Amino acid sequence: MKAEMINADLHCHSHVSDGLLPPAEVAARAHANGVQLWALTDHDEVGGIAEAARAARDLGMPFVPGVEISVTWADETIHIVGLNFDPADQTLVTGLERTRNGRYARAIEMGERLARVGIPDAFEGACKYVGNPDLISRTHFARFIVDSGYCKDISEVFDRYLSEGRPGFVEHRWAKLSDAVGWIRGAGGRAVVAHPGRYALDDTAMHAFLSEFKDLGGEGIEVVSGSHKPHHYAIYAARAREFGFRASRGSDYHGPGISHAELGSVDLLPAGLDPIWSDWV
């Protein structure tokens, strides 16, 4: 089988960060959906990898360690996926711990701002949805707000309360791009730009970002993502060819009822690209 035809899902989340399911259940769901190469990529955290790797091994499903690192670049939050690295690498582990620091204080301020617009006890409510207190996020607040009846779904929460410029949004400065790529490469892995179609970068800024990413040693870009629209595939396939990036693919699955795409369900890579996994299988 050609590498680009493999049903690889190299972007998804467990309850170790902001997903709903334990790593072993995410593995079982991926396997049931025909995933042939899988990575768990929790936000700024590798604590679920051991469980995920055991579950994948028991299912006979090839697995590579993954992580999604939050980066601040030109005042924009951008996510960098690391794949097939050593999750015990101390520089990576320490860097991720530093990146997680500050989420808790940010969450307290988010709760205070939401209270001022008529949503009391949001911080306490969000904490009930958190598997790892170090990784409390806007998604946890969104689940509380929906379940409390203030909004009909998570998209409405972000539109009304949690996106930039909305009353519950609190800016946080994450890792530097150079740090994130350096940690991944230092641990023997490959750095991939996650869902580039989501970022508020015009063509000039995107070109500048991708140029810097490549200069730092970044190797890949997600062309097909559950967080993309179909028209994004051709755009980022062209970017992959322009910069000589390998192409990646992933559902960005977070759990039943809250994800744009199911594990293993997104389209195959466009023809003529070099998959990030081509020499792993």
Order of alpha helices (4+ residues) and beta strands (2+ residues): beta-alpha-beta-alpha-beta-beta-alpha-alpha-alpha-alpha-alpha-alpha-beta-alpha-beta-alpha-beta
